[in-house]
């Protein structure tokens, strides 16, 4: 196996640019989704269950990481879960993959939180239109969280089909088999 390409989104874009792009995507998703929901549903908005909304906001990040973990359950030995505290109280959860993973499994790992959580939020907003403003905020927040995953997916989309993905200190390496002569 040899390295076809190394991807490090944080080094390529920088933390500030990623935060700015994430914020812009979240703002765009909120405005678009909120306007669409207001056009489709004329129910009056409710501000009840605000504490449940706060709990949902706090639960989005751990759920996002959990859905990253689910496609990798078949290779439990290759996963390291690291929890650090940021600013003393906020948990920062990291998943590290210790051995190469097939491209398709890695794509499913990146895509599963976006598909599952966003689908649940959209369905819930249709079932409970009086809380559509809460669901618009949740969808926007989660879409902003998914930015780096979507950038990695875009980079992996053009890689060879039989590639393996390995995580290193420099980022993710796309490994391809040696050409047989």
C-alpha positions in Angstrom: 0.0 0.0 0.0 1.1 3.5 -0.7 -0.3 6.9 0.2 -2.4 8.4 -2.6 -3.3 11.6 -0.8 -3.3 13.1 2.7 -6.2 15.1 3.9 -6.0 17.5 6.8 -9.0 19.9 6.7 -8.0 21.8 9.8 -4.6 22.5 8.3 -5.9 23.2 4.8 -8.6 25.6 5.8 -7.6 26.7 9.3 -9.7 26.8 12.5 -11.0 30.3 12.0 -12.1 29.7 8.4 -13.8 26.5 9.3 -15.7 28.2 12.2 -16.7 31.0 9.9 -17.9 28.6 7.1 -19.7 26.5 9.7 -21.5 29.6 11.0 -22.4 30.7 7.6 -23.8 27.3 6.7 -25.7 27.1 9.9 -27.2 30.6 9.3 -28.1 29.7 5.7 -29.7 26.4 6.7 -31.7 28.1 9.5 -33.0 30.8 7.2 -33.9 28.4 4.4 -35.5 25.8 6.6 -37.4 28.3 8.8 -38.8 30.1 5.7 -39.9 26.8 4.1 -41.6 25.6 7.3 -43.4 29.0 7.7 -44.6 28.7 4.1 -45.8 25.1 4.5 -47.4 25.4 8.0 -49.5 28.2 9.4 -49.7 26.9 13.0 -48.8 29.4 15.7 -45.4 28.9 17.2 -45.1 27.8 20.8 -42.4 28.6 23.2 -43.3 25.8 25.6 -40.8 23.0 26.3 -37.8 25.4 26.1 -35.8 23.2 28.6 -36.4 20.2 26.3 -35.0 22.3 23.4 -31.9 23.2 25.5 -31.5 19.5 26.3 -31.7 18.7 22.6 -29.1 21.3 21.7 -26.8 19.7 24.4 -27.5 16.2 23.1 -26.8 16.9 19.4 -22.9 16.8 19.8 -22.8 13.4 21.7 -25.4 11.9 19.3 -23.3 13.1 16.4 -20.2 11.3 17.7 -22.3 8.2 18.5 -23.5 8.0 14.9 -19.9 8.3 13.8 -19.1 5.3 16.0 -22.0 3.0 14.8 -20.6 2.1 11.4 -17.3 1.2 13.0 -18.7 -1.2 15.5 -17.5 -4.2 13.5 -13.9 -3.2 14.1 -14.0 -2.2 17.8 -10.3 -3.0 18.3 -9.3 -0.2 15.9 -11.2 2.6 17.6 -10.0 4.8 20.4 -12.5 7.1 22.1 -10.9 10.2 23.8 -12.9 12.6 25.9 -11.1 15.9 26.8 -12.5 18.9 28.6 -12.5 22.3 26.9 -12.8 25.5 29.0 -13.1 23.3 32.1 -16.6 21.9 31.5 -17.3 21.3 27.8 -16.5 17.8 26.7 -14.6 17.3 23.5 -15.1 13.8 22.1 -12.6 12.4 19.6 -12.7 9.1 17.8 -9.4 7.8 16.5 -9.1 4.9 14.1 -5.9 2.9 14.7 -5.9 0.8 11.6 -6.9 1.3 7.9 -10.6 1.2 7.2 -12.2 0.6 3.7 -13.3 3.7 1.9 -17.0 2.7 1.9 -17.1 2.1 5.6 -15.3 5.4 6.3 -17.8 7.3 4.0 -20.6 5.7 6.0 -18.9 6.7 9.2 -18.7 10.3 8.0 -22.2 10.4 6.5 -24.3 8.6 9.1 -24.7 11.5 11.6 -25.7 13.9 8.8 -28.3 11.5 7.3 -29.8 10.2 10.5 -29.9 13.2 12.8 -31.0 15.7 10.1 -33.7 13.3 8.9 -35.1 12.9 12.4 -35.1 16.7 12.8 -36.9 17.3 9.5 -39.5 14.6 10.3 -40.1 15.9 13.8 -40.5 19.4 12.4 -43.3 18.1 10.1 -45.0 16.2 12.9 -44.8 19.2 15.3 -45.0 22.4 13.3 -45.7 24.6 16.3 -42.1 23.9 17.3 -40.6 24.5 13.9 -38.4 27.3 15.1 -36.8 25.0 17.6 -36.2 22.3 14.9 -34.8 25.0 12.5 -32.2 25.9 15.1 -31.4 22.2 15.8 -31.0 21.5 12.1 -28.9 24.6 11.5 -26.6 23.7 14.5 -26.2 20.1 13.4 -25.5 21.1 9.8 -22.8 23.5 11.0 -21.3 20.6 13.0 -21.3 18.4 9.9 -19.2 20.8 7.8 -15.8 19.1 8.3 -17.4 15.7 7.6 -18.9 16.9 4.3 -15.5 18.4 3.3 -13.8 15.0 4.0 -16.6 13.3 2.0 -16.0 15.7 -0.9 -12.3 14.9 -0.8 -12.8 11.1 -0.6 -15.4 11.1 -3.4 -12.6 11.3 -6.0 -10.4 8.7 -4.5 -10.0 5.1 -5.9 -12.8 2.7 -5.1 -10.6 0.1 -3.4 -8.7 2.6 -1.2 -8.2 2.3 2.6 -8.4 5.3 4.9 -5.9 5.6 7.8 -5.8 8.3 10.4 -2.4 9.7 11.3 -1.0 12.7 13.1 -1.0 14.6 9.8 -4.6 13.9 9.0 -6.3 11.1 7.0 -4.2 9.2 4.5 -5.9 7.5 1.5 -4.0 4.3 0.9 -4.1 2.5 -2.4 -2.7 -1.0 -3.3 0.6 -1.1 -5.2 0.1 -1.6 -8.9 0.9 -5.1 -10.0 3.1 -5.2 -13.1 
